[in-house]
Amino acid sequence: QVQLVESGGGLVQAGGSLRLSCAASGRTVSSRAMGWFRQAPGKEREFVSGITWSGDTTYYADSVKGRFTISRDNAKNTVYLQMNSLKTEDTAVYYCATDRLLWRRSLAYTEGSYDYWGQGTQVTVSS
């Protein structure tokens, strides 16, 4: 079973930066695409960013494109989300998750395509 632990969230003023980390355990983690989701109170969970198992393809939601950068270090079984120029609307609980499939050649964009989830880390952006 894959286990994921997010960290790096916190309180930051608008325009600031945070770097989220997702530490994973499990021998197949490096062969799975990884995604970052977020959920604000009263809103649906949103697919924010994703990266294929090899790191050759990334995805960003329009709302974060140009501000967020996803990366992974398979040797450390860790995926990162660098968040710059943060806005108040970025406030949410951020979750990392693993793709259901191994070695998927393109990214999946739906919540149902991911099977293992971390506990989430709170990101709060103040004005």
C-alpha positions in Angstrom: 0.0 0.0 0.0 1.2 3.5 -0.9 1.3 6.1 1.8 1.7 9.8 1.2 2.4 12.6 3.6 2.1 16.3 2.6 4.0 19.1 4.2 5.0 22.7 3.6 1.7 24.4 4.0 1.1 27.4 6.1 0.0 31.0 6.3 1.5 33.4 3.7 0.6 36.8 2.5 -0.6 37.3 -1.1 2.3 37.5 -3.4 4.4 35.1 -1.3 5.6 31.6 -2.0 5.3 28.2 -0.5 6.8 24.9 -1.5 4.8 21.8 -0.8 6.3 18.4 -0.5 4.7 15.0 -0.7 6.8 12.2 0.7 5.7 8.8 -0.5 6.4 5.2 0.5 5.8 2.2 -1.6 8.0 0.4 -4.2 5.8 1.4 -7.2 5.5 5.1 -6.4 8.3 6.1 -8.9 6.3 4.3 -11.6 3.1 6.3 -11.1 2.0 9.7 -12.1 1.4 12.1 -9.2 -1.1 14.8 -8.9 -1.8 17.7 -6.6 -5.4 18.5 -5.7 -6.9 21.2 -3.6 -10.2 21.7 -1.9 -11.6 24.9 -0.4 -14.5 24.9 2.1 -17.8 24.3 0.3 -16.1 23.7 -3.1 -15.3 20.6 -5.1 -11.9 19.2 -5.1 -9.8 20.6 -8.0 -7.0 19.0 -9.9 -4.2 21.6 -9.7 -1.2 20.0 -11.2 0.1 16.6 -12.3 3.3 15.0 -13.4 3.9 11.7 -15.2 6.0 8.9 -13.7 9.0 9.9 -15.8 8.5 13.6 -15.3 8.4 14.3 -19.0 4.8 15.7 -19.0 3.2 18.2 -16.6 -0.2 19.7 -16.3 -1.4 22.9 -14.6 -4.9 24.2 -14.1 -5.5 27.5 -15.8 -5.9 29.1 -12.4 -2.3 28.3 -11.4 -0.5 28.2 -14.7 2.6 30.4 -14.7 2.7 30.5 -10.9 3.0 26.9 -9.8 5.7 24.4 -10.7 5.4 20.6 -10.1 8.5 18.4 -9.9 9.5 15.1 -8.6 12.6 13.3 -7.3 12.0 9.6 -7.8 15.2 8.8 -5.9 13.6 10.3 -2.9 10.1 9.3 -3.6 9.0 12.9 -3.3 6.9 15.2 -5.4 7.0 19.0 -5.0 4.7 21.9 -5.7 6.4 25.2 -5.8 3.8 27.9 -5.5 4.7 31.5 -6.3 2.7 34.7 -6.5 0.1 33.2 -4.2 -3.4 34.6 -4.3 -6.1 34.5 -1.7 -8.1 32.2 -3.9 -5.3 29.6 -3.6 -6.4 29.1 0.0 -7.4 25.4 0.4 -6.3 22.1 1.7 -3.8 20.6 -0.7 -3.6 16.9 -1.3 -1.2 14.8 -3.3 -2.3 11.5 -4.9 -1.0 8.7 -7.0 -2.3 7.5 -10.3 -4.1 4.1 -10.2 -2.0 2.9 -13.1 1.7 2.3 -13.5 3.7 3.9 -16.3 0.7 5.8 -17.7 2.0 7.6 -20.8 -0.3 10.6 -20.4 -1.8 12.4 -17.4 -5.2 11.6 -16.0 -7.2 14.7 -15.0 -10.0 13.3 -12.9 -10.1 12.5 -9.2 -11.3 9.0 -9.9 -8.1 8.2 -11.7 -6.1 8.5 -8.5 -6.2 5.9 -5.7 -3.9 6.8 -2.9 -4.2 10.2 -1.1 -2.3 12.0 1.5 -3.9 13.6 4.6 -3.6 17.1 3.1 -1.8 20.3 4.1 -3.5 23.6 4.7 -2.5 26.6 2.6 -3.9 29.9 3.7 -3.1 33.1 1.8 -4.0 36.4 3.4 -4.6 39.7 1.7 
